[in-house]
Amino acid sequence: MNRYRFTASKGQLGESIDTSGALSLLLALSALQERNVPAIFGFEEPAVPGRRYAARATPIQGQRALLTTLSHTGSASALVLSGAA
């Protein structure tokens, strides 16, 4: 788990309710294309130590992204993306 970068878009975008999945998808595609993980807005101290949270914009070498969402109604989804080599 330590080789993966963790980020969250809700800090930059706020709660977007029904469009949060689509916005997360666009941000993930952009991160893969730019090879840069955006920082977590307002990030200070990790709740789970040992993970590589993106406290600032971070270059990446990987070509895959995992998106997870949880709606206020309890619906959950996950999507794996694979970028171009």
N, CA and C atoms as a LAMMPS dump frame, in Angstrom:
ITEM: TIMESTEP
0
ITEM: NUMBER OF ATOMS
255
ITEM: BOX BOUNDS ff ff ff
-5.0000000000000000e+02 5.0000000000000000e+02
-5.0000000000000000e+02 5.0000000000000000e+02
-5.0000000000000000e+02 5.0000000000000000e+02
ITEM: ATOMS id mol type element x y z
1 1 1 N 0.816 -1.207 0
2 1 2 C 0 0 0
3 1 3 C 0.853 1.262 0
4 2 1 N 2.09 1.171 0.427
5 2 2 C 2.895 2.371 0.569
6 2 3 C 3.355 2.947 -0.767
7 3 1 N 3.213 2.216 -1.86
8 3 2 C 3.637 2.757 -3.155
9 3 3 C 2.539 3.565 -3.835
10 4 1 N 1.341 3.531 -3.296
11 4 2 C 0.214 4.241 -3.892
12 4 3 C 0.06 5.631 -3.298
13 5 1 N -0.438 6.563 -4.099
14 5 2 C -0.738 7.921 -3.636
15 5 3 C -2.233 8.019 -3.365
16 6 1 N -2.583 8.67 -2.283
17 6 2 C -3.976 8.876 -1.918
18 6 3 C -4.309 10.357 -2.024
19 7 1 N -5.411 10.67 -2.692
20 7 2 C -5.868 12.047 -2.782
21 7 3 C -7.388 12.066 -2.669
22 8 1 N -7.946 13.237 -2.517
23 8 2 C -9.4 13.393 -2.407
24 8 3 C -9.796 14.705 -3.073
25 9 1 N -10.832 14.64 -3.884
26 9 2 C -11.245 15.832 -4.633
27 9 3 C -12.29 16.675 -3.915
28 10 1 N -12.915 16.136 -2.91
29 10 2 C -14.016 16.861 -2.261
30 10 3 C -13.561 18.166 -1.615
31 11 1 N -12.322 18.222 -1.181
32 11 2 C -11.798 19.454 -0.598
33 11 3 C -11.741 20.599 -1.594
34 12 1 N -11.418 20.281 -2.847
35 12 2 C -11.364 21.308 -3.882
36 12 3 C -12.746 21.627 -4.44
37 13 1 N -13.591 20.606 -4.556
38 13 2 C -14.869 20.756 -5.254
39 13 3 C -16.069 20.942 -4.336
40 14 1 N -15.923 20.571 -3.087
41 14 2 C -17.075 20.579 -2.193
42 14 3 C -17.958 19.368 -2.454
43 15 1 N -19.074 19.292 -1.788
44 15 2 C -20.004 18.179 -1.974
45 15 3 C -20.811 18.429 -3.238
46 16 1 N -20.618 17.593 -4.224
47 16 2 C -21.302 17.787 -5.507
48 16 3 C -22.43 16.777 -5.727
49 17 1 N -22.775 16.053 -4.681
50 17 2 C -23.89 15.102 -4.666
51 17 3 C -23.845 14.163 -5.882
52 18 1 N -24.791 14.283 -6.8
53 18 2 C -24.915 13.323 -7.899
54 18 3 C -23.793 13.398 -8.916
55 19 1 N -23.112 14.507 -9.02
56 19 2 C -22.054 14.633 -10.025
57 19 3 C -20.669 14.281 -9.484
58 20 1 N -20.571 13.883 -8.231
59 20 2 C -19.253 13.633 -7.643
60 20 3 C -18.505 12.507 -8.348
61 21 1 N -19.203 11.467 -8.778
62 21 2 C -18.536 10.374 -9.484
63 21 3 C -17.939 10.836 -10.8
64 22 1 N -18.715 11.6 -11.563
65 22 2 C -18.229 12.104 -12.849
66 22 3 C -17.059 13.067 -12.662
67 23 1 N -17.139 13.92 -11.658
68 23 2 C -16.043 14.864 -11.4
69 23 3 C -14.784 14.126 -10.943
70 24 1 N -14.953 13.11 -10.122
71 24 2 C -13.799 12.311 -9.691
72 24 3 C -13.162 11.603 -10.877
73 25 1 N -13.992 11.119 -11.798
74 25 2 C -13.486 10.473 -13.007
75 25 3 C -12.666 11.454 -13.842
76 26 1 N -13.176 12.65 -14.044
77 26 2 C -12.447 13.656 -14.813
78 26 3 C -11.116 14.019 -14.161
79 27 1 N -11.117 14.171 -12.851
80 27 2 C -9.871 14.495 -12.143
81 27 3 C -8.866 13.353 -12.228
82 28 1 N -9.349 12.118 -12.138
83 28 2 C -8.446 10.966 -12.234
84 28 3 C -7.854 10.855 -13.635
85 29 1 N -8.684 11.05 -14.656
86 29 2 C -8.181 11.015 -16.029
87 29 3 C -7.14 12.109 -16.252
88 30 1 N -7.39 13.288 -15.717
89 30 2 C -6.44 14.389 -15.824
90 30 3 C -5.131 14.05 -15.108
91 31 1 N -5.229 13.458 -13.921
92 31 2 C -4.031 13.087 -13.163
93 31 3 C -3.203 12.062 -13.93
94 32 1 N -3.871 11.086 -14.552
95 32 2 C -3.142 10.087 -15.332
96 32 3 C -2.484 10.722 -16.559
97 33 1 N -3.197 11.618 -17.212
98 33 2 C -2.653 12.269 -18.401
99 33 3 C -1.476 13.181 -18.052
100 34 1 N -1.635 13.949 -16.983
101 34 2 C -0.587 14.892 -16.567
102 34 3 C 0.504 14.226 -15.737
103 35 1 N 0.24 12.989 -15.31
104 35 2 C 1.147 12.241 -14.433
105 35 3 C 1.46 13.019 -13.153
106 36 1 N 0.387 13.542 -12.566
107 36 2 C 0.518 14.355 -11.366
108 36 3 C -0.741 14.202 -10.512
109 37 1 N -0.571 13.801 -9.27
110 37 2 C -1.693 13.666 -8.346
111 37 3 C -1.911 15.007 -7.656
112 38 1 N -3.146 15.545 -7.698
113 38 2 C -3.394 16.823 -7.03
114 38 3 C -3.35 16.687 -5.506
115 39 1 N -2.999 17.779 -4.866
116 39 2 C -2.937 17.805 -3.402
117 39 3 C -4.338 17.725 -2.804
118 40 1 N -4.408 17.232 -1.587
119 40 2 C -5.656 17.229 -0.832
120 40 3 C -5.775 18.597 -0.173
121 41 1 N -6.802 19.347 -0.534
122 41 2 C -6.991 20.7 -0.014
123 41 3 C -7.167 20.669 1.502
124 42 1 N -6.391 21.478 2.2
125 42 2 C -6.504 21.583 3.655
126 42 3 C -5.918 20.41 4.427
127 43 1 N -5.186 19.539 3.759
128 43 2 C -4.622 18.352 4.421
129 43 3 C -3.561 18.766 5.428
130 44 1 N -3.635 18.192 6.621
131 44 2 C -2.648 18.49 7.649
132 44 3 C -2.029 17.224 8.225
133 45 1 N -2.823 16.415 8.878
134 45 2 C -2.315 15.239 9.571
135 45 3 C -3.127 14.012 9.155
136 46 1 N -2.462 12.931 8.741
137 46 2 C -3.204 11.749 8.309
138 46 3 C -3.931 11.057 9.46
139 47 1 N -5.137 10.589 9.163
140 47 2 C -5.896 9.81 10.146
141 47 3 C -5.328 8.399 10.241
142 48 1 N -4.76 7.915 9.136
143 48 2 C -4.13 6.598 9.095
144 48 3 C -2.664 6.798 8.726
145 49 1 N -1.765 6.71 9.693
146 49 2 C -0.351 6.93 9.396
147 49 3 C 0.206 5.826 8.493
148 50 1 N 1.238 6.173 7.747
149 50 2 C 1.902 5.194 6.901
150 50 3 C 1.442 5.218 5.458
151 51 1 N 0.361 5.887 5.157
152 51 2 C -0.112 6.006 3.781
153 51 3 C 0.54 7.22 3.131
154 52 1 N 0.655 7.202 1.827
155 52 2 C 1.282 8.31 1.105
156 52 3 C 0.199 9.253 0.593
157 53 1 N -0.304 10.093 1.477
158 53 2 C -1.309 11.078 1.122
159 53 3 C -0.658 12.212 0.333
160 54 1 N -1.384 12.755 -0.622
161 54 2 C -0.858 13.849 -1.438
162 54 3 C -1.07 15.172 -0.698
163 55 1 N -0.133 15.511 0.151
164 55 2 C -0.205 16.771 0.887
165 55 3 C 0.089 17.951 -0.042
166 56 1 N 0.726 17.677 -1.16
167 56 2 C 0.978 18.671 -2.215
168 56 3 C 0.926 17.92 -3.545
169 57 1 N 0.82 18.65 -4.634
170 57 2 C 0.796 18.009 -5.947
171 57 3 C 2.035 17.121 -6.083
172 58 1 N 1.829 15.895 -6.537
173 58 2 C 2.893 14.898 -6.54
174 58 3 C 2.998 14.206 -7.894
175 59 1 N 4.191 14.195 -8.497
176 59 2 C 4.36 13.453 -9.75
177 59 3 C 4.156 11.957 -9.508
178 60 1 N 3.594 11.283 -10.504
179 60 2 C 3.38 9.842 -10.391
180 60 3 C 3.99 9.142 -11.602
181 61 1 N 4.296 7.872 -11.431
182 61 2 C 4.811 7.06 -12.513
183 61 3 C 3.773 6.04 -12.972
184 62 1 N 2.812 5.761 -12.134
185 62 2 C 1.825 4.731 -12.435
186 62 3 C 0.887 5.099 -13.564
187 63 1 N 0.174 4.093 -14.042
188 63 2 C -0.757 4.265 -15.14
189 63 3 C -2.168 3.836 -14.764
190 64 1 N -2.422 3.65 -13.48
191 64 2 C -3.737 3.202 -13.042
192 64 3 C -4.247 4.062 -11.9
193 65 1 N -5.57 4.132 -11.819
194 65 2 C -6.211 4.867 -10.723
195 65 3 C -7.408 4.072 -10.246
196 66 1 N -7.659 4.121 -8.961
197 66 2 C -8.846 3.519 -8.355
198 66 3 C -9.682 4.639 -7.776
199 67 1 N -10.919 4.726 -8.214
200 67 2 C -11.853 5.723 -7.691
201 67 3 C -12.905 5.001 -6.862
202 68 1 N -13.183 5.538 -5.702
203 68 2 C -14.271 5.001 -4.886
204 68 3 C -15.178 6.147 -4.477
205 69 1 N -16.466 5.88 -4.438
206 69 2 C -17.43 6.897 -4.019
207 69 3 C -18.455 6.269 -3.09
208 70 1 N -18.999 7.098 -2.238
209 70 2 C -20.065 6.707 -1.335
210 70 3 C -21.047 7.861 -1.285
211 71 1 N -22.276 7.6 -1.674
212 71 2 C -23.271 8.669 -1.704
213 71 3 C -23.902 8.869 -0.338
214 72 1 N -24.589 9.984 -0.188
215 72 2 C -25.273 10.261 1.075
216 72 3 C -26.439 9.295 1.308
217 73 1 N -26.861 8.577 0.26
218 73 2 C -27.936 7.592 0.408
219 73 3 C -27.402 6.204 0.702
220 74 1 N -26.06 6.062 0.708
221 74 2 C -25.456 4.778 1.04
222 74 3 C -24.994 3.968 -0.156
223 75 1 N -25.213 4.455 -1.366
224 75 2 C -24.73 3.751 -2.559
225 75 3 C -23.218 3.894 -2.652
226 76 1 N -22.567 2.819 -3.018
227 76 2 C -21.111 2.831 -3.152
228 76 3 C -20.728 2.307 -4.525
229 77 1 N -19.622 2.82 -5.054
230 77 2 C -19.126 2.326 -6.331
231 77 3 C -17.614 2.437 -6.36
232 78 1 N -17.015 1.655 -7.265
233 78 2 C -15.57 1.69 -7.462
234 78 3 C -15.303 1.542 -8.956
235 79 1 N -14.247 2.194 -9.418
236 79 2 C -13.874 2.157 -10.828
237 79 3 C -12.358 2.14 -10.927
238 80 1 N -11.836 1.232 -11.751
239 80 2 C -10.394 1.161 -11.996
240 80 3 C -10.135 1.719 -13.383
241 81 1 N -9.195 2.663 -13.483
242 81 2 C -8.811 3.268 -14.747
243 81 3 C -7.388 2.852 -15.094
244 82 1 N -7.124 2.722 -16.361
245 82 2 C -5.79 2.428 -16.825
246 82 3 C -5.424 3.43 -17.906
247 83 1 N -4.32 4.151 -17.702
248 83 2 C -3.892 5.165 -18.646
249 83 3 C -3.028 4.576 -19.74
250 84 1 N -2.713 5.387 -20.724
251 84 2 C -1.859 4.961 -21.826
252 84 3 C -0.429 4.793 -21.35
253 85 1 N 0.251 3.841 -21.935
254 85 2 C 1.643 3.573 -21.55
255 85 3 C 2.573 4.625 -22.1
